[in-house]
């Protein structure tokens, strides 16, 4: 695909910010917090409601035309060490508008202050809370970008292992699924990658979990047994160092009998939909996700 003018502009800007030097966790948190300020105005057709779920801060994002029975939990990215509600409103508001579905955006605990399994425990707590509020599993979707994509898979894995009802589907945007960093795309895409650096991902992995836990499927879902999983939708850029995290996930899940829809995009960068309405490629990504969700919804009605 041909990247839009705004897409080319932001790819350059983001490359300068994130690839130009080795940022510390604190510096990444500062930049992430500043990015949230780019969401200056909430659209008139969207309501935001801040809530607390078992001590976890979260926000409801409700488009006025949303189906009241359906909801998506979005688990934000940030390598398990950064990211917040504010940093992902820019993404989740237009995503909710496109899906015509409410999105619940929780602020799970971050490493290194709160290492594994804190983020997973928080995601599970939010999902169980939705069930307690009367939402049916067939009307719940779990999505996540980057580390949030891996966390969404780990959440479903933990639910399945506990014998709890599973969501209707999983949406993974540029998911980080292997904290061992063994994918060959860490080498083959090192130069083409816009945002991420393998050495920084290694630091984040060690902040989140101990090395002897990296192959734990609840830490690196690539090593999971996916039998019994709901359908999985995956978007990833062909130039990402996490390309193999997505493609190997797709192959592994398909081999375990899971329906997987993998979309590999050219020219875009890691987790590009986070920029929301700043680039038209986000809208296109959300439309793909909407098609996947609507397909599953129509199947449940038959």
N, C-alpha and C positions, 0 to 999 in steps of 0.2 A: 504494500500500500504506500501511497505517497503521503508523507506527513504534512499537515497543514502548516501555514506560516507561523501561527501561534505555537503549534507543536514544536517546530524547529527552534523557535526563540527560547521556549522554556527548556528544551533539551540542552541547549548551550548554557543557559543560566544555571540550571541544576548541576550540570557537569562541573562548572567552575566552583560552585559552593561545596559540593560533596566529594568530588573526585580530586579536587585540586590539592587538598592537604588532608592529613590524618586527623580527623576531629575526635575529640574525647567524648565520652558519654555526656558530660556536662554541656559541652558545646553543641552536641546534637540536640539535647533537650532545649537549649536556648533557641536554636533555629526552628525547631518544631513548634515551640510556643509562639514564636513570632509569626509563623505561617498561619496560625489560627486567626490572626488579626486581618488576614486577607478576606475573610468572610464578613464583609462590612454590613450587609443588610440581609435580613431574613425575608424570603419571598412572602407575599401576602397570603398565598394559598398553603402555607406551611405553619403548623403550630409546634413550638418546642416546649417540652415540659420536663424540668429537671426533677429527678426522683432519687431516692436512696433505696437500694435493695440489699438487705442484710449487711449494711455498712459499706456497700459499693456504690459510688456515685455513677449515675447514668442519666441519659436524656432520651425521652421519647421524641421522635421526629415523625409528625403526622401530617401528611398532605390532606387537604380538605376532601379530596375525592378518593381517599384510600379505602380499601376494603377493610372493614373493622374487625373481621375475623382472622385476617392474615397478618403475620409479623415476621420480620427478619431481624435476627440478632447480628450486629456487625461487630467483629472483634478487630480492633485497629492494629495496624502494623507499627513497626518501630524497633524491631530486633529484640523484643521483650525488655528493652531498657528505656525506651522513650515512646512518645505518642500519648494522645489524650483525647477527650471529647472535643476540645477546641480545635485540635489539629485536624480532625476528621469530619467536622461539620461541612466543610467545603466539598467533601466527597459525598457524604451520606445524605445531604439534603437533596441534591439533584438525582441521586440514586433512588431515593424514596419517591420522588416525583415521577420518575420514569417507570418504576415498578408499580406505582399506585398502591403502595403498601407502607404501613408504618414500620419504621426501623427503630430498634432499641439499641442504643450505643453506650455500652458500659465502659467505665474507666477501671480496668483491672489493675492489680498491683504489679509494679515493675521491679525488675532486677537492676542492680545487685542487692538493693535493700530487701527485696522480697523474691528470692529465687524460686525455681521449680519446687513444689507444685502450686505456688500461690496463684499465678495467672490461670492455671487450669481449674483450681478450686473455685475461683471467682466466676469463670465462665460457666461452670456447672451450676453454681448457685443461682446465676441469672436465669439459666434455662429451666431449672426446677421451679423457680419463682413464677415464670410464665405459665408453667403447667398448673401451679396452684391458683393462678388467676383465671383459670378456665380455658386457656388457649389449647386447642387440640394439636397434637404432634403433627398431624397431616397438614396443618396450616402454619407451621413454624419452619423457617429456613435459617440456616446459620451461614454467614459469609465472613470473609476475612481477607485482608490484604497483607502480603509479606509474612511476617511472623504471625499475624492474625490468621492467615490462611492455614498455617501449620497448627495453630491453636484450635481452630475450628474443627480440623480433622481429629486432633487429640481429644477434644470434647466429645465428639460423637463416639470415638473409640471407648472412652471411659463410660459413656452411657450404655453402649452395647455390652461391655464387659460386666456392667452392674445389672443388666437385664431390664433397663429402663426404656421407655418408649423413645424412638428416634425421630428426629425431624424429617421433614419431607425431602429435603435436599441440602447440599452443601455447595457453596460458591467460593472458589479459591482464586484470588487475584495475585499473580506472581508469588505463589506460596513458598515459604522457607520450610522445607520438609525434612532436611538432613543436616543436623548440626555437626556431623562429622566432616562436612565440606568435601566429600569424596567425588562429587560430580565433576566430570571432565570439562563442563562448561566454565568452571572456575578458571581453567587454563585457556580454553579455546576462545572464550568471550572476554578475557581480561581487558583487552584493549577497546572492545566495542561497548562494554558496559558504561553507562552514563553515571550511575549513582553509587553503586556499592563497591566495596573493596573486600577481598577475601580476608585480609589481615584484620580488618575491623569486625567483620562477621565472627571471626575466631574469638576476638575479645568479648563480643556480646554473648557468644555461646558459652564461654567460661563464666561469664557473669550470671547466666541463667541456670546452668546446671554443671555438675562435676563431670569431667571427661569420661569417667567410667559409667556415666548415665546417658551419654550421647546417643547410644543405639537403643535406648529405651523407647518403644513406640509412642509413649505419651510425651516424650521430648522430641523425637524425630519420627514423625508418623510414617515416613517412607518405609520403616521397618515393621509396620503393622500388618496384621492379617485383616483384610478388608471384607471378609465374608459377612454378608448381612447388612452391609452399609447401604444407605440411600444413594440415589444418583448424585454424581459429582460433576460440577461444571468448573473448568479451569481456563483462565486466561493468563498468558505469559508473553513477553517480548522475545523475539528470536535472538536478540543481542545481549540478553541478561546473563550474568554469571550463575543465576539460579534457574536457567532454562532446564537443566537436567533434573532439578528438584521437581519441576512440573511434569516433564515428559516421563520420567521414571515412575512418578506417582501414578500417572495415567496408565502406564503399562501394568504396573503391579496391581492396581485396583481392578482393571479389566480382567486380568488373569484370575482374580479372585471372584469373578462373576458380577462385578459392579458395573452399572451403566455409567460411562464417563464421556463427557463432551469436552474435548481439548481444543482450544483456539490459540494458535501461535500467531502473534502479530509481528509484522515487520516494522522496522524503523522506530517503534516506541521504546520507552525505557521502563525500568522497574516500577511497578505499581502506579502507572501513569494516571489512572482514574482518580487518584488522590487530589489532583488539581481541579477536579470538578469542572465548573463552567468556564474555567480559564482556557480550556482547549476543547475543540469539537470531538477529539478522539475519546474523551470521557463519555460523552453522550452516546457515541457508537458502542462503547463497551457496555454501558448500562442497558442499551437496547438489546444486546446479545443476552445479557443476564435475564432481562425481562422475558425474552422468548423462551429461555430455559425454564423459568419459573412457571410461566403460563402453560407450557407443555405438561409439567408435572401436575399443575392444578387441574387441567382438563382430564388427565388420566385418572385422578382420584374421583372425579365426578361420574365416570363411566360405570 
